[in-house]
Amino acid sequence: MQPQPGAAGRPRAGAAVLGLALSLAAVGSLYGTAFYGRSQARTDFGGYVLYLSNPRHPLDPHFLYEVLSRGLSRLLGFSLLNAGLLTALAAVLAATAITYVLLLDALPRRWGSWGPALLAAFVASVLQMVAPIVFATAWAGNLYLAYMAPNVYHNPTVVLLKPFGLLLMVEAAAAFGPGAAGLWTLVRGALWSFLSTVAKPSLALALVPALVVLAGATILLRRPLRKVQVTVLLGALGAVLLGQYLYAQNTGDPNVTQAYFRPGYLDNLYISYFHVTAVGGPWWLALRYLLSVAFPIAVLLLFRRTVLQDRLLVLAWVTMLFAAFVNFSFVEGLGDYALDGNYQWTGEIGVYLLFIASAIHVLRHGLDLVTWRTAICGTVFGLHLAAGLVFFAAHFHGLPWVV
């Protein structure tokens, strides 16, 4: 983590712990309600229960959710559904706690102990519910599909990916700094690489090319680079991806072994299939993508003088660009089979991590002297939060699907 300029010590432990507790309570209540509501509808929670209930099914290539759910079910005597809900809830709470620590580390200390703790608690909480600014298409009933949503409530494996993906991004960003990586740093990076990819390989599909591009640019510019650490990260991610691919070929899982390059195919299929053609076409699609990342774009433009010094934010941006490319360009099948949209999880985890990195940057550089730049970023962030409240309300009311 990068040090805060001018920081004078950390908040007292009591304030930091209370802030964390408030954040976890808020997010736990929100996601607990949403998960329970979604588990009663036709969503991925129910689908995983049916999948796990079949004793003859092969282990999934991204098996972490299955292993944890089965383990909790046997340990606590819960049903598979309740064990799966608890697994997903624990994952989002872990992601919230990691986000809180990163935000707290970025905040100026002049506010004493309680100011940074409470602000970090608030921002960490709302980062778990921000959504694309959907108001341009909400009138047509389109709140989710063809956007890149940083937060969803219906898929447990992308939720499980969040804490490990966030830890992996922080570890990977540190590799673009000075000094040499110690043994524990290398082991930690390999561990997060493994856990994030067996939770869901979506992030690895974008992070691998991002690391290659950034490492190449860093070498050409003769800037500090921990080459051994980058090599270990790429090796671990590549090895797990290759193992998943070979395993899926042997078990006949088409979700992993098939990839069709069809730019825009799935987004347009969503629009026609779910009858929101009033907001179809390339201009509407481009607008959706921009409104998915309006806050990070505002931070990039308004804090451009400091962005290039922020290793985490630079890595998050490059990863998100590759994630958006995967999101837009690839499908695992054609026709109705493409509606599973498994490659679109790459775009969603990319946007989630970019939101967190952008928020950290604003808190680190925008609060020493609050200016119109900070105010604009806060306003745009508020629009994302308002859209997130609308999105959550749709889930809270138990709609079978949110278009």
N, C-alpha and C positions, 0 to 999 in steps of 0.2 A: 504494500500500500504506500502511496506517495504521501510524504509528510505535509501537513498544513503549514503554509508560511505564517510565521508569527504566532503559532500555537503556543500556549502557555499551560502545559499540563493537560491531563484528561479530566473529564467530569468525575465527580465522586462516585464511588461504586454504587451507593444507594440510588442515586438519580439514574444512573445508567441501567441498573437492574429494573427499576420501576418503569422506565421508558420501554425497555424490551418487553416487560410483562404486559403493558398496555397495548403495544403493537401486536403481540401474539394473541391477546384476548380479542382484539378487533378483527384480525384476519381469521382467527379460528371460528368466531361466530359467523362471519360472512361465508367462508368456504364450507363450514359444516352445514349451514342452511342450504347453500347451493348444491353441494354434493348429494345431500339427502334428497332434495327435489329432483335432481337429475337422475339419481339411481332408480327412481320410481318410473321414469320415462324410458323410451327406447333410445338409450345412449350407449356409449362405449363401456360404461360400468356394467350394465346388464349383459352386454356382449362378452365381456371378459369372464363374467360368472359362468355363462353357458360354455365358454371355451375351457375354463379351468375345471368345470364339472365333469368333463369327459376324460376318464382316466387313461384313455388310449392316445390322446393327442400328443404330438411331439413337443418338446420344450421349445418355446418361442426363441428366435435368435436374439431378441432383446428381452431377456428373461427375468430381469431384476424385479419387476412388479409381481410377476407370478411367484417367484421364490419368497419374497417378503409377505405376500398375501397368504400363501399356503402356510408359511411359518407362523404367522400371527394367528391364523385360524386354528392350527393345532395347539399352539402354546396357550391361547386364551379361551379356546372353545367357541370362538365366534363363527358365524356363517362366513362363507367366502365373500359374500357381498359386504358384510360389515367389516371384515378384515381388510378388504380392498379399500373401503372408504377410509378406514383408519390409516392405512399406508399412504394414501393420497393426501390426507389431512396433515400427517406428520411431515410429508415432503414440503408442502407449501409453508408450514410453520418454520421448517429449517431454512427455506429460501428467504423468508421474512427476517429471521434472525441474522442471517449472513448479510442481507441488505442493510439492516439496522446498524450492524457493526461498521460496515463500509461508510455509511452516511455519517455516523457519529465521528469517525476518524477524520472526515473531510471538513467538519463544521468548525468555525472559529470559536475559540474558548472565551472570548471576552464577555459572553453572555452568562458566565458562571457555569454551574452544573446543570440546572434544570432546563435552561433554554435549549441548549444543544440536544439534551436527551429527549425532550418533548417534541422538538421539531423533527429529529431523526425518527422518532416513533410514528409521527403523523405521515411523513413522506414514505417511510418503509411500508406502512400499511396501505396507503393509496396506490403505491406502485404495483401492488398485487391485484388492483381492480381497474386500472386505467384501460381504455379501449380506443380503437380508432375513432376519429371524430365523424360519426356516422350520420350526422344530421342532414347531410346533403342527399342521402338516399333513404333515410328512415321513412319518409312519406310514401315510398314505394314498398315498404315492408322489408327493406334490406338492411339488417343490422350487423351482419357477420360475414357471410360468404363473399368471396372475391376481395376481402380485406386481408391484411396481415395483423391478426389480433394478438397483442402481447399476453393476454390472459383469457383462458377458457375454463369452463367448469365441467365439461362433459367427457374429457379424455384423461384417464388417470396416468398414463405413461408419460405424457408431455409434462404433467405436473411433477412427476417423479424426477424428470430430467432437470428441473429448474435448479435445485440446490447444488447438484454436482456440476451442472453446466456453469453456474456462477463461480464456483470455486475454481473450476478449470480455466475460465477466462482470466481471473485474477492471477492465477499461477502463470499462465501463458504471457500475460502482459509484462510480468516481472522479468521474463526472459529477454526483453528488449531494453534492459538497463545495464549499467556497468557492473563489474565484479564477476566472480565465478559462482556457479551454483553448487551448493553442498550436496552431499549424498541424500540427506533427508528431503531437500527440495526436489531432487530428481525422482525419488520414490513417491513423494506426494503428487507430483505432476502425473506420473504414470498411473497412480491409483485413481485420481480424478478422471483421467482419460478413460480408464477401463469402466469405472462406475457410470459415468455419463453416457457412454456408448452402449452398455448393456441395459441401461434404463431406456434409452431410445437413441438411435444413431443419427437423429436429425441434425444435431449441432455439429457432429463430426464431419458431415458432408460439406459444411460451409467453413468450418474452422481449419481443416487441413489445407485447402487452397489459400485461405487467408494467411496462415502462418508461412506458407511457401513464398507468397508474394511479398509479405512484409520482411521476411528474412532476406530475400534477394535484394529488396530496396535498401535495407539497412546495410548490407554488405557493400553495395555499390556506393552508398553515401558515406561509407567508412564511419559509421556510428557504432556505439557499443552494442554488442550482441552476445548473449550466452549461447554459443553454438551447440554445446553439449546438451543444454536444457531443451532447446528447440528440437534437436535431433531425437531426444528421448520422447518428447511430446508427439512428434510426427510418427515415430516408430510405434508408440503405444496405440495411437488412434488408428494408424494404418493396419496394424496387426489385428486389432479387434474387428475392424470393418471387413477385412479380408476373411477372418474366421467366420464372421456372421454370414458373409456371402456364400462361402463354401458349404457351411452347414445348411443354409437355406436351400441351396441347390440339391443337396442330398435328401432333404426332407420334402422337397417339392413345394416350398412356400413361394408363390409368385410375387408376394408383396415386396420381397427383397431382390429376387433374381431378375425381375423385369423393370426396365426403365425405357420409356418412350420420350424422345425429344419432340415435344409439341408445344411451342411457345404460345401461351394464352389459351390453350385448349380447355383446361379445366375451369378457369375463371369464367370463360364464356359458356361452358356447359352448365355451371352452376346457375348463371343468370337465366338461361333458357329453361332449364329443368325446373327451377323453383319459381318460374313465372314472374321475374322482376325485370323483364325486357325493357320496361320504361326507363331504366337506368343502365342499359346495356351499351355496348360500343366501346371503341378504344379510348375516347376521351373520358368517359365515366370510369373505365378501368384504371387509367393513369391517375385520375383524381383520387380513387380509393387508395392506391398505393401511397400517394403523397399524404393523404389524411391519416394513414396508418402511422406515419413517422413525423407528423407536423412538429411536435415538441423537440425531438432530436435535431430536426432541420433548423429550427429556430436557434437552438444552442450552437449548432455548427456555424451559422451565419453571424450571430451576434457576439460570440466569444471566439471568433476565428483566430485571434492573436494568441490565445492560450491553448487552443484545442490540440495543436500539433505537439505540445509538450506533455500531453496527457496520454500515456501509453495505453491505459485501459480503454479510453474513448476511441483512440485511433484503431485499436484492434477490434473494438465492438463495431465500428463503422465498416471496416473492410469485411468483417465476418457477415454483417447484415447485408452488404451488397451481394456477396456470394449467395447468402441465404435467399434473398429476393430473386436472384437468377434461378436458383433451384425451384423455388416456390412457383415462379411464373412459367418455367420451361419444361418441367418433367412431370410425367404421370406414370403410374404403374400398370395401366391398362387403358383400353379405349371403351367408349360407350358408358353404360351404367357402372361398369367396374371401376372406371376412373373416379367416380364420386367418392370413393374412400378417401382420396386426397392425402395419402400418406406423405408425399413429398412436400406438402404445404406446411407440415409441422416444422420444417426447417426455417421457413420464413417467420413463423410465429415465435420460435425460440430466439431467433436472431433479433427480432424487434424487442422482445422482452429484455434481453441483455443490453441492448442499445439504450433503452429507456433508463435502466438503472445507471449505466455509465454516464449518461447525459445529466441525470439528476445529481450524481456525485460531483460532476464538474461544476454545475451551477452553485451548489452549496459550498464548494471549495473556493470558487473565484468570484461569485456574484453577491456575496453577503458582507464582505468587508466594507463595501460602500454600495448600498442598494441603489441601482440606477434604472434608467428606462429599459435597459437591456434585460435586467433581471425581471422587471415588471412585465415585459412582453412575454418572456419565457414562462413566467408564472401564469399569465392569462391563458396561453396556449395549453399549458399543462392542465389548467382548470377545465378547459373544454374537453380534453381527453378524460378527465375524471367524471365530468357530467355524462359523457357518453358511456363510461363504465357503469355508472349508476343505472342508466337506461338498460344496458345490456344485462346487468345483474337482475333488475326487476323482471325482465323477460324470463330468466331462469327461475326466479323465485316463484313465479306464478305457474311453474311446471309445464311450460309449453313443450310439446314433444320435440320441436326443433326450432332453432333460432336461425332464420334465413338472413 
